[in-house]
Amino acid sequence: MRPDILNPLFAEISVLKGIGPALARPLERLGLARAVDIAFHLPVSWVDRHLTDELDMADAGRVIGIELTPVDYKASGGARTPFRVQATDRFGNYVSLVYFGKNSGWPRKMLPLNEAKFVSGKLESYGETLQMVHPDYVLPPEEAATIPARESVYGLSDGLTNNRMRDLVAQVLARAPDLPEWIEPSLLARKGWPGWRAALTRIHADPSDAQARERLAYDEIFAGQLALMLVRQSSRRRRGVPIAGDGRLRAMLKLPFAPTGAQRRAFGEIEGDMAQATPMLRLLQGDVGSGKTLVALMALLNAVEAGMQGAMLAPTEILARQHYETLRKMASGLPVEIAILTGRDKGKVREATLMGLADGSIDILVGTHAIFQEKVQYKALGLAVIDEQHRFGVAQRMMLANKAAQAPHLLVMTATPIPRTLTLTYYGEMEVSKLDEMPPGRQPIQTVVMAATRLDEVVDALARHVGSGGQAYWVCPLVEESETSDQAAAEARAESLRLRFGEAVGLVHGRMKGPDKDAAMAAFAANRTQILVATTVIEVGVDVPNSSLIIIEGADRFGLAQLHQLRGRVGRGDKPSVCLLIRGNALGETSRARLALMRETNDGFLIAEEDLRLRGAGEVLGTRQSGEAALKLATPEHMAALIDPARDDARLLIDRDGGLDSARGQAARVCLYLFERDAAVGLLRGGVTGGD
């Protein structure tokens, strides 16, 4: 259970003063539902207030504080026109204080004529005159000293102001307890970091306080490293089943080409792990098209050869069915029973699958999260393979591991090349194998960037491509973080393309029903449709070799890793392939750099490092879609600098300082709960010292 000391922080925001339905909505849009969420909603910048006694056009664009005297009101009477208070400084210079809204009573009350007030806000030039829109402060001159010279600026949502956010932060900080120290004393002294509560208070007061920010980032990284080590320790203590196949099924595979050196090396590492009584925990990283599925199949066959079962878990139904068909095709002619189980399998089909798993007649099961539901029981699960690992959290993979009396070996795979710091952050409990070599026959992909103003040319080029017998994907842009808006964009684009291409255009998006998705994908795979309009639901796993063109609309709205994943949908056949990135007309520096790199390289690992620098960890790994806790406080730079000391500190706690039962361990337990890394620890069976 969560330590009582943290209860004030985990209270709902309704306990704070002044939060009603109108304020709760913008807070909800920001994901701020509890006091701790507000505590960790750190400022994004700050303003330095320039105190002056004379208005000056040179100060336009700055936040100033000045004593003013209102001398006139300008009200047009229109509902949409602003109410203006004309005011002068002590030298007679004029400024217009502008208020929008129907009610002019409030500014009249705050700024009575001929009564001096201290006013603070952003000074702006409006033609030849100066104005200040909705000043931040209007106070009696004797209270001017109460306004801080530096103030924090927060990420906001419509209906929420910085002043309101600062008030909520102040209430939360008043609730924040003094927590016991979990950082190893010599490290704390060497870094000169403040205590946890002091760091939180300091960073909200002064966002430029690098020491306070680094302390909080370290705490978050440390919690993650400690949780991963506890999971690893528990897994290592559990007894697994040594698995050593005799190679007979693998020898029967009829492959169109020999495995690459990287594939042979990776499988050798996996085979060695599976032969141990300690359950394997291994991450298989491979760029798009590097051949992870073959390595996974060889590992699954190794388990079947030893009389065990294997399970392969995919994040979406489309990918699960793709893997099912791919494995059946690769294992064609082998005496191996492969089945599929997804959330939409019902009735007799589902019951037959469950019986086959329980009696051992099904050797390999492919499916979505449905394969680790309570009613799914295996006779002898020896190996679990999880594809697109970043879509599943530690807790979910532990649930799958708990499906057997003895812990199964666990192989997790990702086609998202992961920078070293993120590998340690999210997969620190695992050994890592890397496929850094492409199978023969993979075609190079030419990447071209075009402006959206040339859309007609793009459609003409698409017509030529389809006319010559080719197929193409058209990916619609990420409008917002919402399936609904993506769906609307995809439906509109499909409709416009059908005006020219008719029934040659198919459509797939995340809100379609499973059978409809399957039908759209099957029609495209069978070349019954030549153009597939899609959202990012096709980001992983979709394999149509005849499709050698992908058009990504609004490419500047995607991250590098996602663009690279989407680009990997082509280049799978024997034809040269093209990835056409359609960009918006107004590009920022980050978007321009991102698209330039996509043009220059197909190296997924290089792209991943740059994506981490430009975007941040949560978006690189897709944790926003997975439920895995994204890092809130630590930046990529923090991770690079602090991951090693955090890992070393966590290891010291476990190996030298008595684990979670020691005094520092009890403090570290608080840290785990504070950063919500306790879920993985709570799943542990039998044990870690001091575990739940």
Secondary structure, 3 states (H helix, E strand, C coil): CCCHHHCCCCCEHHHCCCCCHHHHHHHHHCCCCEHHHHHCCCCCEEEECEECCCCCHHHCCCEEEEEEEEEEEEECCCCCCCEEEEEECCCCCEEEEEECCCCCHHHHHHCCCCCCEEEEEEEEEECCEEEEECCCEEECHHHHHHCCCEEEECCCCCCCCHHHHHHHHHHHHHHCCCCCCCCCHHHHHHHCCCCHHHHHHHHHHCCCCHHHHHHHHHHHHHHHHHHHHHHHHHHHHCCECCCCCCCHHHHCCCCCCCCCHHHHHHHHHHHHHHCCCCCCEEEEEECCCCCHHHHHHHHHHHHHHCCCEEEEECCCHHHHHHHHHHHHHHCCCCCCCEEEECCCCCHHHHHHHHHHHHHCCCCEEEECHHHHCCCCCCCCEEEEEECCHHHCCHHHHHHHHCCCCCECEEEEEECCCCCHHHHHHHHCCCEEEEECCCCCCCCCEEEEEEEHHHHHHHHHHHHHHHHCCCEEEEECCCCCCCHHHHHHHHHHHHHHHHHHHHHHEEEECCCCCHHHHHHHHHHHHCCCCCEEEECHHHCCCCCCCCEEEEEEECHHHCCHHHHHHHHCCCCCCCCCEEEEEEECCCCCHHHHHHHHHHHHCCCHHHHHHHHHHHHCHHHHHCHHHHCCCCCCCCCHHHHHHHHHHHHHHHHHHHHCCCHHHCHHHHHHHHHHHHCCCHHHHHCCCCCCCCCC
